[in-house]
Amino acid sequence: MVQARLGDTVTVHYEGRLADGTVFVSSIDRDPAKLTIGARSVIPTLAEAIVGMEPDESKSIRIPVTEALEQHWEELLPTIGQDALAADLQPVVGQRLQAIDTDRRSPYLAVLGSSGQSAMIDANHPFTGEDLTFDILLVEIM
């Protein structure tokens, strides 16, 4: 049977959990995800786990914080003016916002503090500093 190799485009079903068992992402009730093994957008440990798998094979992998989203960047804690927010938005501490950056990515932001004129936000990934576990099922090698 054919095994997945570096550079292959594959479809996978997945479920990601935090150390406490909280599911933070899942494709179980959706179409499987399409990804290219080794692409920058794929966590290297996840890509390595898929290499050698065959269609319909599943496995569970743990990605320790040192291989996932280890570092919390202080420069991603800016204070932004109200003019940078939607006119009708009144940010509340703990609120999650979505932005579109100049590269057309959509980072999620957390509001850490707010005044009438500005808001302090955290643009670090919400799972920075967390060990991650993924259950993966290789659906197809394309």
DSSP file (Angstrom, degrees, kcal/mol; ACC not computed):
  #  RESIDUE AA STRUCTURE BP1 BP2  ACC     N-H-->O    O-->H-N    N-H-->O    O-->H-N    TCO  KAPPA ALPHA  PHI   PSI    X-CA   Y-CA   Z-CA
    1    1 A M              0   0    0      0, 0.0     2,-0.2     0, 0.0     0, 0.0   0.000 360.0 360.0 360.0 153.3    0.0    0.0    0.0
    2    2 A V        -     0   0    0    139,-0.0     2,-0.3     1,-0.0   139,-0.0  -0.511 360.0-154.1 -76.0 136.8    1.1    3.6   -0.6
    3    3 A Q        -     0   0    0     -2,-0.2    51,-0.2    51,-0.1     2,-0.1  -0.856  24.0-102.2-111.7 148.6    2.6    5.5    2.3
    4    4 A A        -     0   0    0     49,-2.9    48,-3.0    46,-0.4     2,-0.3  -0.423  41.7-168.9 -68.2 140.0    2.6    9.3    2.8
    5    5 A R    >   -     0   0    0     46,-0.2     3,-2.2    -2,-0.1    32,-0.3  -0.858  35.0 -76.9-127.3 162.2    5.9   11.0    2.0
    6    6 A L  T 3  S+     0   0    0     -2,-0.3    32,-0.2     1,-0.3     3,-0.1  -0.362 120.3  25.3 -55.6 131.9    7.4   14.5    2.6
    7    7 A G  T 3  S+     0   0    0     30,-2.2    -1,-0.3     1,-0.3    31,-0.1   0.172  91.5 129.3  94.7 -16.7    5.9   16.8    0.0
    8    8 A D    <   -     0   0    0     -3,-2.2    29,-2.8    28,-0.1     2,-0.5  -0.387  57.2-131.7 -68.2 147.3    2.7   14.8   -0.5
    9    9 A T  E     +A   36   0A   0     27,-0.2   133,-3.0    -3,-0.1     2,-0.3  -0.897  38.2 171.0 -96.9 130.6   -0.6   16.5   -0.3
   10   10 A V  E     -AB  35 141A   0     25,-3.0    25,-2.6    -2,-0.5     2,-0.4  -0.853  32.2-130.3-133.8 164.5   -3.0   14.6    1.9
   11   11 A T  E     +AB  34 140A   0    129,-2.4   128,-2.5    -2,-0.3   129,-1.5  -0.978  31.8 176.8-116.8 139.1   -6.4   14.8    3.6
   12   12 A V  E     -AB  33 138A   0     21,-2.5    21,-2.7    -2,-0.4     2,-0.4  -0.982  28.0-140.1-138.5 147.8   -6.7   14.1    7.3
   13   13 A H  E     + B   0 137A   0    124,-2.3   124,-2.5    -2,-0.3     2,-0.3  -0.852  36.6 175.5 -97.6 147.4   -9.3   14.1   10.0
   14   14 A Y  E     - B   0 136A   0     -2,-0.4    13,-2.5   122,-0.2    14,-0.5  -0.982  29.0-161.1-150.9 157.5   -7.9   15.4   13.2
   15   15 A E  E     -CB  26 135A   0    120,-1.7   120,-2.4    -2,-0.3     2,-0.4  -0.950  16.0-157.5-141.6 125.0   -8.8   16.3   16.8
   16   16 A G  E     -CB  25 134A   0      9,-3.0     8,-2.3    -2,-0.3     9,-1.2  -0.873  12.4-176.0-106.6 134.4   -6.6   18.5   18.9
   17   17 A R  E     -CB  23 133A   0    116,-3.0   116,-2.4    -2,-0.4     6,-0.2  -0.948  20.7-130.1-129.1 149.0   -6.6   18.5   22.7
   18   18 A L  E >   - B   0 132A   0      4,-2.4     3,-2.3    -2,-0.3   114,-0.2  -0.391  44.7 -92.3 -82.9 171.2   -4.9   20.5   25.4
   19   19 A A  T 3  S+     0   0    0    112,-0.6   113,-0.1     1,-0.3    -1,-0.1   0.796 127.3  56.4 -57.3 -30.5   -3.2   18.7   28.3
   20   20 A D  T 3  S-     0   0    0      2,-0.1    -1,-0.3     1,-0.0    -3,-0.0   0.409 123.2-103.7 -84.1   4.1   -6.4   18.9   30.4
   21   21 A G  S <  S+     0   0    0     -3,-2.3     2,-0.3     1,-0.3    -2,-0.1   0.359  70.2 149.4  93.0  -5.2   -8.4   17.1   27.6
   22   22 A T        -     0   0    0     -5,-0.1    -4,-2.4     1,-0.1     2,-0.5  -0.466  45.7-133.3 -64.9 124.2  -10.1   20.2   26.3
   23   23 A V  E     +C   17   0A   0     -2,-0.3    -6,-0.3    -6,-0.2     3,-0.1  -0.702  30.0 172.8 -79.0 122.1  -10.8   19.8   22.5
   24   24 A F  E     +     0   0A   0     -8,-2.3     2,-0.3    -2,-0.5    -7,-0.2   0.600  65.3  13.1-106.6 -15.5   -9.7   23.0   20.8
   25   25 A V  E     +C   16   0A   0     -9,-1.2    -9,-3.0     0, 0.0    -1,-0.3  -0.968  62.7 168.2-159.1 144.1  -10.0   21.9   17.2
   26   26 A S  E     -C   15   0A   0     -2,-0.3   -11,-0.2   -11,-0.2     3,-0.1  -0.979  25.8-168.5-157.6 144.9  -11.7   19.0   15.3
   27   27 A S    >   +     0   0    0    -13,-2.5     3,-2.2    -2,-0.3   -12,-0.1   0.270  61.9 110.3-110.4   7.6  -12.6   18.1   11.7
   28   28 A I  T 3  S+     0   0    0    -14,-0.5    -1,-0.1     1,-0.3   -13,-0.1   0.855  84.5  36.8 -56.1 -41.4  -14.7   15.1   12.8
   29   29 A D  T 3  S+     0   0    0     -3,-0.1    -1,-0.3     2,-0.1     2,-0.2   0.151 119.5  55.1 -98.3  20.0  -18.0   16.7   11.8
   30   30 A R  S <  S-     0   0    0     -3,-2.2    -3,-0.1     1,-0.1     3,-0.1  -0.719 101.1 -66.7-134.0-176.9  -16.6   18.5    8.7
   31   31 A D        -     0   0    0     -2,-0.2    -1,-0.1     1,-0.1    -2,-0.1  -0.458  65.6 -94.4 -69.1 151.1  -14.7   17.6    5.6
   32   32 A P        -     0   0    0      0, 0.0     2,-0.2     0, 0.0   -19,-0.2  -0.279  43.8-103.0 -64.8 156.2  -11.1   16.4    6.2
   33   33 A A  E     -A   12   0A   0    -21,-2.7   -21,-2.5    -3,-0.1     2,-0.5  -0.574  26.3-141.4 -81.4 142.4   -8.3   19.0    6.1
   34   34 A K  E     +A   11   0A   0     -2,-0.2     2,-0.3   -23,-0.2   -23,-0.2  -0.912  33.6 158.2-103.4 128.2   -6.1   19.1    3.0
   35   35 A L  E     -A   10   0A   0    -25,-2.6   -25,-3.0    -2,-0.5     2,-0.6  -0.978  40.0-123.7-147.4 159.7   -2.4   19.8    3.7
   36   36 A T  E >   -A    9   0A   0     -2,-0.3     3,-2.2   -27,-0.2     2,-0.3  -0.928  34.8-120.1-106.7 122.8    1.0   19.4    2.2
   37   37 A I  T 3  S+     0   0    0    -29,-2.8   -30,-2.2    -2,-0.6     3,-0.1  -0.441  99.5  18.4 -64.9 121.6    3.4   17.4    4.4
   38   38 A G  T 3  S+     0   0    0      1,-0.3    -1,-0.3    -2,-0.3   -32,-0.1   0.306  88.3 139.1  99.7  -7.0    6.4   19.7    5.2
   39   39 A A    X   -     0   0    0     -3,-2.2     3,-2.0     1,-0.1    -1,-0.3  -0.365  65.5-115.0 -67.5 151.5    4.7   23.0    4.3
   40   40 A R  T 3  S+     0   0    0      1,-0.3    -1,-0.1    -3,-0.1    -3,-0.0   0.784 113.4  62.7 -57.3 -29.4    5.4   25.9    6.7
   41   41 A S  T 3  S+     0   0    0     -5,-0.1     2,-0.5     2,-0.1    -1,-0.3   0.559  90.4  80.3 -76.9  -6.7    1.8   26.0    7.8
   42   42 A V  S <  S-     0   0    0     -3,-2.0     5,-0.0    -6,-0.2    -4,-0.0  -0.884  90.8-114.1-105.5 127.2    2.0   22.4    9.3
   43   43 A I    >>  -     0   0    0     -2,-0.5     4,-2.2     1,-0.1     3,-0.8  -0.386  28.6-129.6 -55.5 126.6    3.6   21.9   12.7
   44   44 A P  H 3> S+     0   0    0      0, 0.0     4,-2.7     0, 0.0     5,-0.2   0.845 105.8  53.9 -52.8 -40.3    6.7   19.8   11.9
   45   45 A T  H 3> S+     0   0    0     22,-0.3     4,-1.5     1,-0.2     5,-0.1   0.874 109.6  48.9 -63.6 -36.0    6.0   17.1   14.5
   46   46 A L  H <> S+     0   0    0     -3,-0.8     4,-1.5     2,-0.2    -1,-0.2   0.920 111.3  49.2 -67.8 -44.1    2.5   16.6   13.0
   47   47 A A  H  X S+     0   0    0     -4,-2.2     4,-1.7     1,-0.2     3,-0.3   0.916 109.7  51.9 -60.8 -43.6    4.0   16.4    9.5
   48   48 A E  H  < S+     0   0    0     -4,-2.7    -1,-0.2     1,-0.2    -2,-0.2   0.855 106.9  54.2 -61.8 -35.2    6.6   13.8   10.7
   49   49 A A  H  < S+     0   0    0     -4,-1.5    -1,-0.2     1,-0.2    -2,-0.2   0.838 107.0  50.4 -68.7 -32.6    3.8   11.7   12.2
   50   50 A I  H >< S+     0   0    0     -4,-1.5     3,-2.4    -3,-0.3   -46,-0.4   0.833  86.8  98.6 -76.3 -32.1    1.9   11.6    8.9
   51   51 A V  T 3< S+     0   0    0     -4,-1.7   -46,-0.2     1,-0.3     3,-0.1  -0.357  92.4  18.9 -57.7 128.3    5.0   10.5    6.9
   52   52 A G  T 3  S+     0   0    0    -48,-3.0    -1,-0.3     1,-0.4     2,-0.1   0.275  95.3 127.3  93.1 -10.4    4.8    6.7    6.5
   53   53 A M    <   -     0   0    0     -3,-2.4   -49,-2.9   -49,-0.1    -1,-0.4  -0.448  48.4-143.8 -77.0 155.0    1.1    6.5    7.3
   54   54 A E    >   -     0   0    0    -51,-0.2     3,-2.1    -2,-0.1    84,-0.3  -0.817  37.2 -77.3-111.7 155.8   -1.3    4.7    4.9
   55   55 A P  T 3  S+     0   0    0      0, 0.0    84,-0.2     0, 0.0     3,-0.1  -0.237 119.9  21.1 -52.4 140.8   -4.8    5.7    4.0
   56   56 A D  T 3  S+     0   0    0     82,-3.3     2,-0.3     1,-0.3    83,-0.1   0.427  95.2 126.6  74.8   3.9   -7.3    4.7    6.8
   57   57 A E    <   -     0   0    0     -3,-2.1    81,-2.6    81,-0.4     2,-0.3  -0.699  40.0-168.4 -87.9 143.4   -4.5    4.5    9.4
   58   58 A S  E     +D  137   0A   0     -2,-0.3     2,-0.3    79,-0.2    79,-0.2  -0.909  11.0 167.6-129.0 158.8   -4.8    6.6   12.5
   59   59 A K  E     -D  136   0A   0     77,-2.2    77,-3.1    -2,-0.3     2,-0.4  -0.980  27.9-127.5-160.8 163.4   -2.5    7.5   15.4
   60   60 A S  E     -D  135   0A   0     -2,-0.3     2,-0.4    75,-0.2    75,-0.2  -0.966  26.6-174.8-117.6 133.2   -2.3    9.8   18.4
   61   61 A I  E     -D  134   0A   0     73,-2.9    73,-2.8    -2,-0.4     2,-0.5  -0.966  17.1-144.1-129.9 147.4    0.7   12.1   18.8
   62   62 A R  E     -D  133   0A   0     -2,-0.4    71,-0.3    71,-0.2    -2,-0.0  -0.929   9.3-161.1-108.0 130.7    1.7   14.5   21.6
   63   63 A I  E     -D  132   0A   0     69,-4.2    69,-2.8    -2,-0.5     5,-0.1  -0.918  16.6-143.2-113.3 105.4    3.4   17.7   20.7
   64   64 A P    >>  -     0   0    0      0, 0.0     3,-2.7     0, 0.0     4,-0.9  -0.265  27.0-106.1 -67.5 156.9    5.3   19.1   23.7
   65   65 A V  G >4 S+     0   0    0      1,-0.3     3,-0.5     2,-0.2     5,-0.3   0.802 118.8  64.6 -52.6 -32.8    5.3   22.9   24.1
   66   66 A T  G 34 S+     0   0    0      1,-0.2    -1,-0.3     3,-0.1     4,-0.1   0.683 111.9  35.1 -67.8 -16.3    9.0   22.9   23.0
   67   67 A E  G <4 S+     0   0    0     -3,-2.7   -22,-0.3     2,-0.1    -1,-0.2   0.434 122.7  43.5-113.1  -3.7    7.9   21.8   19.6
   68   68 A A  S << S-     0   0    0     -4,-0.9     2,-0.4    -3,-0.5    -3,-0.1   0.592 126.2 -28.2-107.0-104.7    4.6   23.6   19.3
   69   69 A L  S    S+     0   0    0     61,-0.5    60,-2.4    58,-0.3    61,-0.3  -0.594  74.5 153.8-120.5  66.5    4.0   27.2   20.3
   70   70 A E        +     0   0    0     -2,-0.4     2,-0.3    -5,-0.3    -1,-0.2   0.887  44.4  69.9 -68.2 -46.6    6.6   27.6   23.0
   71   71 A Q        -     0   0    0     -6,-0.1     2,-0.6    -5,-0.1    58,-0.0  -0.580  58.9-154.0 -93.7 136.0    7.4   31.3   23.1
   72   72 A H        -     0   0    0     -2,-0.3     2,-0.6    52,-0.1    -2,-0.0  -0.921  22.3-144.8-101.0 117.1    5.2   34.1   24.2
   73   73 A W    >   -     0   0    0     -2,-0.6     3,-1.5     1,-0.2    50,-0.2  -0.748  11.0-158.3 -94.3 120.8    6.3   37.3   22.4
   74   74 A E  G >  S+     0   0    0     -2,-0.6     3,-1.4     1,-0.3    -1,-0.2   0.825  92.3  64.9 -63.1 -32.5    6.1   40.6   24.4
   75   75 A E  G 3  S+     0   0    0      1,-0.3    -1,-0.3     2,-0.1    -2,-0.0   0.605  91.1  66.5 -69.7  -8.0    6.0   42.6   21.1
   76   76 A L  G <  S+     0   0    0     -3,-1.5    47,-3.5     1,-0.2    48,-0.5   0.042  83.0  80.4 -97.5  25.8    2.7   40.9   20.4
   77   77 A L    <   +     0   0    0     -3,-1.4    -1,-0.2    45,-0.2    45,-0.2  -0.427  66.1 159.9-122.8  55.5    1.1   42.8   23.4
   78   78 A P        -     0   0    0      0, 0.0    43,-2.8     0, 0.0     2,-0.5  -0.293  40.5-129.3 -79.1 162.2    0.5   46.2   21.8
   79   79 A T  E     -E  120   0B   0     41,-0.2     2,-0.3    39,-0.0    41,-0.3  -0.958  30.8-164.8-104.3 126.6   -1.9   48.9   22.9
   80   80 A I  E     -E  119   0B   0     39,-3.1    39,-2.5    -2,-0.5     2,-0.1  -0.857  17.4-114.6-116.1 149.1   -4.0   50.0   20.1
   81   81 A G  E >   -E  118   0B   0     -2,-0.3     3,-2.0    37,-0.2     4,-0.3  -0.392  28.1-112.0 -77.5 156.8   -6.1   53.1   19.7
   82   82 A Q  G >  S+     0   0    0     35,-2.6     3,-1.7     1,-0.3     7,-0.1   0.801 115.3  68.5 -56.8 -29.8   -9.9   53.1   19.4
   83   83 A D  G 3  S+     0   0    0     34,-0.3    -1,-0.3     1,-0.3     4,-0.1   0.705  92.6  58.7 -65.8 -18.5   -9.5   54.3   15.8
   84   84 A A  G <  S+     0   0    0     -3,-2.0    -1,-0.3     2,-0.1     2,-0.2   0.539 100.4  71.9 -84.6  -7.7   -7.9   50.9   14.9
   85   85 A L  S <  S-     0   0    0     -3,-1.7    -4,-0.0    -4,-0.3     5,-0.0  -0.636 102.5 -79.5-104.4 162.8  -11.1   49.1   16.0
   86   86 A A    >   -     0   0    0     -2,-0.2     3,-2.0     1,-0.1    -1,-0.1  -0.344  46.3-117.1 -57.7 141.9  -14.5   48.9   14.4
   87   87 A A  T 3  S+     0   0    0      1,-0.3    -1,-0.1    -4,-0.1    -2,-0.1   0.808 112.7  44.3 -55.8 -34.8  -16.4   52.1   15.2
   88   88 A D  T 3  S+     0   0    0      2,-0.0     2,-0.5     0, 0.0    -1,-0.3   0.341  89.6 110.2 -94.6   7.5  -19.1   50.3   17.2
   89   89 A L    <   -     0   0    0     -3,-2.0    -4,-0.1    -7,-0.1     0, 0.0  -0.725  41.7-175.8 -90.1 126.3  -16.8   48.0   19.1
   90   90 A Q        -     0   0    0     -2,-0.5    26,-0.1    24,-0.0    -3,-0.0  -0.891  28.0-138.1-114.5  95.7  -16.3   48.6   22.9
   91   91 A P        -     0   0    0      0, 0.0     2,-0.4     0, 0.0    27,-0.1  -0.226  15.9-159.6 -63.2 142.4  -13.6   46.0   23.8
   92   92 A V    >   -     0   0    0     21,-0.0     3,-2.5    27,-0.0    19,-0.3  -0.956  31.9 -95.1-121.8 138.6  -14.1   44.1   27.1
   93   93 A V  T 3  S+     0   0    0     -2,-0.4    19,-0.2     1,-0.3     3,-0.1  -0.275 113.5  21.5 -54.0 130.7  -11.3   42.3   29.0
   94   94 A G  T 3  S+     0   0    0     17,-3.1    -1,-0.3     1,-0.3    18,-0.1   0.174  91.2 135.3  94.5 -16.1  -11.2   38.7   28.0
   95   95 A Q    <   -     0   0    0     -3,-2.5    16,-2.6    16,-0.1     2,-0.5  -0.351  50.2-135.8 -65.8 143.9  -13.0   39.3   24.7
   96   96 A R  E     -F  110   0B   0     14,-0.2     2,-0.3    -3,-0.1    14,-0.2  -0.887  23.2-173.1-102.2 132.8  -11.6   37.6   21.6
   97   97 A L  E     -F  109   0B   0     12,-3.1    12,-3.3    -2,-0.5     2,-0.4  -0.852  15.3-141.0-119.7 156.8  -11.3   39.6   18.4
   98   98 A Q  E     -F  108   0B   0     -2,-0.3     2,-0.3    10,-0.2    10,-0.2  -0.979  21.4-177.2-119.4 135.3  -10.4   38.6   14.9
   99   99 A A        -     0   0    0      8,-2.4     2,-0.5    -2,-0.4    -2,-0.0  -0.809  23.2-135.0-123.0 164.4   -8.3   40.9   12.7
  100  100 A I        -     0   0    0     -2,-0.3     6,-0.2     6,-0.2     2,-0.1  -0.983  26.9-157.5-120.8 118.9   -7.0   40.7    9.1
  101  101 A D    >   -     0   0    0      4,-2.3     3,-2.0    -2,-0.5     0, 0.0  -0.227  36.9 -89.0 -89.7-178.4   -3.4   41.6    8.7
  102  102 A T  T 3  S+     0   0    0      1,-0.3    -1,-0.1     2,-0.1    -2,-0.0   0.699 127.1  56.1 -66.2 -19.8   -1.4   42.9    5.7
  103  103 A D  T 3  S-     0   0    0      2,-0.1    -1,-0.3     0, 0.0     3,-0.1   0.294 118.4-111.6 -91.8   9.5   -0.7   39.3    4.6
  104  104 A R  S <  S+     0   0    0     -3,-2.0     2,-0.2     1,-0.3    -2,-0.1   0.638  73.6 139.0  67.8  17.0   -4.5   38.5    4.6
  105  105 A R        -     0   0    0      1,-0.0    -4,-2.3     0, 0.0    -1,-0.3  -0.539  51.1-136.5 -82.3 159.7   -4.0   36.2    7.6
  106  106 A S        -     0   0    0     -6,-0.2    -6,-0.2    -2,-0.2     2,-0.1  -0.721  23.8-173.0-120.4  80.8   -6.7   36.4   10.3
  107  107 A P        -     0   0    0      0, 0.0    -8,-2.4     0, 0.0     2,-0.4  -0.419  21.0-128.2 -71.9 149.4   -5.0   36.3   13.7
  108  108 A Y  E     -F   98   0B   0    -10,-0.2     2,-0.3    15,-0.1   -10,-0.2  -0.814  25.0-160.3 -96.1 139.3   -7.2   36.1   16.8
  109  109 A L  E     -F   97   0B   0    -12,-3.3   -12,-3.1    -2,-0.4     2,-0.4  -0.893   8.5-147.3-120.9 147.3   -6.6   38.7   19.5
  110  110 A A  E     -FG  96 122B   0     12,-1.9    12,-2.4    -2,-0.3     2,-0.6  -0.955  19.7-128.0-114.3 135.1   -7.5   38.7   23.2
  111  111 A V  E     + G   0 121B   0    -16,-2.6   -17,-3.1    -2,-0.4    10,-0.2  -0.717  29.1 173.6 -82.7 120.7   -8.3   42.0   24.9
  112  112 A L  E     -     0   0B   0      8,-3.2     2,-0.3    -2,-0.6     9,-0.2   0.728  66.9  -1.7 -97.1 -28.4   -6.2   42.3   28.1
  113  113 A G  E     - G   0 120B   0      7,-1.6     7,-2.2   -21,-0.1    -1,-0.4  -0.984  63.1-163.7-160.0 155.9   -7.2   45.8   29.1
  114  114 A S  E     + G   0 119B   0     -2,-0.3     2,-0.3     5,-0.2     5,-0.2  -0.996  10.9 171.8-151.0 140.2   -9.4   48.6   27.9
  115  115 A S        -     0   0    0      3,-3.0     3,-0.1    -2,-0.3    -2,-0.0  -0.784  54.1 -92.2-129.9 178.7  -10.0   52.3   28.3
  116  116 A G  S    S+     0   0    0     -2,-0.3     3,-0.1     1,-0.2   -34,-0.0   0.760 124.7  35.4 -64.7 -23.6  -12.3   54.6   26.4
  117  117 A Q  S    S+     0   0    0      1,-0.2   -35,-2.6   -36,-0.1   -34,-0.3   0.637 124.0  11.2-106.5 -18.4   -9.5   55.5   24.0
  118  118 A S  E     -E   81   0B   0    -37,-0.3    -3,-3.0   -36,-0.1     2,-0.3  -0.950  53.8-143.1-154.8 169.5   -7.4   52.4   23.7
  119  119 A A  E     -EG  80 114B   0    -39,-2.5   -39,-3.1    -2,-0.3     2,-0.5  -0.998  15.1-137.7-140.8 137.7   -7.2   48.6   24.2
  120  120 A M  E     -EG  79 113B   0     -7,-2.2    -8,-3.2    -2,-0.3    -7,-1.6  -0.858  33.1-171.7 -93.2 127.2   -4.2   46.4   25.2
  121  121 A I  E     - G   0 111B   0    -43,-2.8     2,-0.5    -2,-0.5   -10,-0.2  -0.808  24.6-139.5-120.7 159.7   -4.3   43.2   23.2
  122  122 A D  E     + G   0 110B   0    -12,-2.4   -12,-1.9    -2,-0.3   -45,-0.2  -0.972  17.0 177.8-117.6 114.0   -2.5   39.9   23.1
  123  123 A A        +     0   0    0    -47,-3.5   -46,-0.1    -2,-0.5   -15,-0.1   0.308  43.9 117.0 -99.3   7.2   -1.8   38.7   19.5
  124  124 A N  S    S-     0   0    0    -48,-0.5   -14,-0.1     1,-0.1    -2,-0.1  -0.403  83.6 -88.2 -67.2 152.8    0.1   35.6   20.7
  125  125 A H    >   -     0   0    0      1,-0.1     3,-2.0     2,-0.1    -1,-0.1  -0.387  36.6-122.7 -60.8 139.9   -1.5   32.3   19.7
  126  126 A P  T 3  S+     0   0    0      0, 0.0    -1,-0.1     0, 0.0    -2,-0.1   0.708 109.7  51.4 -61.6 -19.3   -4.0   31.3   22.4
  127  127 A F  T >  S+     0   0    0      3,-0.1     3,-1.8     2,-0.0   -58,-0.3   0.214  74.9 137.6-104.0  15.9   -2.3   27.9   22.9
  128  128 A T  T <  S+     0   0    0     -3,-2.0   -58,-0.2     1,-0.3     3,-0.1  -0.392  74.0  21.8 -57.8 133.4    1.2   29.4   23.4
  129  129 A G  T 3  S+     0   0    0    -60,-2.4     2,-0.4     1,-0.3    -1,-0.3   0.584 101.0 119.1  84.8  10.3    2.9   27.5   26.2
  130  130 A E    <   -     0   0    0     -3,-1.8   -61,-0.5   -61,-0.3     2,-0.3  -0.866  63.4-128.6-112.1 142.0    0.6   24.4   25.9
  131  131 A D        -     0   0    0     -2,-0.4  -112,-0.6   -67,-0.1     2,-0.4  -0.697  33.5-153.1 -76.7 140.9    1.4   20.8   25.2
  132  132 A L  E     -BD  18  63A   0    -69,-2.8   -69,-4.2    -2,-0.3     2,-0.4  -0.923  13.0-161.9-121.2 144.4   -0.9   19.6   22.4
  133  133 A T  E     -BD  17  62A   0   -116,-2.4  -116,-3.0    -2,-0.4     2,-0.4  -0.992   9.3-168.3-123.4 133.3   -2.2   16.1   21.5
  134  134 A F  E     -BD  16  61A   0    -73,-2.8   -73,-2.9    -2,-0.4     2,-0.6  -0.982  13.6-158.2-123.2 131.4   -3.6   15.3   18.1
  135  135 A D  E     -BD  15  60A   0   -120,-2.4  -120,-1.7    -2,-0.4     2,-0.4  -0.942  27.1-172.5 -98.0 125.7   -5.5   12.2   17.0
  136  136 A I  E     -BD  14  59A   0    -77,-3.1   -77,-2.2    -2,-0.6     2,-0.4  -0.944  20.9-167.5-126.4 144.7   -5.1   12.0   13.2
  137  137 A L  E     -BD  13  58A   0   -124,-2.5  -124,-2.3    -2,-0.4     2,-0.7  -0.987  21.4-138.1-127.3 118.0   -6.7    9.8   10.6
  138  138 A L  E     +B   12   0A   0    -81,-2.6   -82,-3.3    -2,-0.4   -81,-0.4  -0.683  26.3 175.1 -77.0 116.8   -5.1    9.8    7.1
  139  139 A V  E     -     0   0A   0   -128,-2.5     2,-0.3    -2,-0.7  -127,-0.2   0.904  58.3  -6.9 -88.5 -49.9   -8.0    9.8    4.7
  140  140 A E  E     -B   11   0A   0   -129,-1.5  -129,-2.4   -85,-0.1     2,-0.6  -0.999  46.5-142.9-153.9 143.6   -6.3   10.1    1.3
  141  141 A I  E      B   10   0A   0     -2,-0.3  -131,-0.2  -131,-0.2  -139,-0.0  -0.958 360.0 360.0-103.8 122.7   -2.9   10.7   -0.3
  142  142 A M              0   0    0   -133,-3.0  -132,-0.1    -2,-0.6    -1,-0.1   0.456 360.0 360.0 -93.4 360.0   -3.5   12.9   -3.4
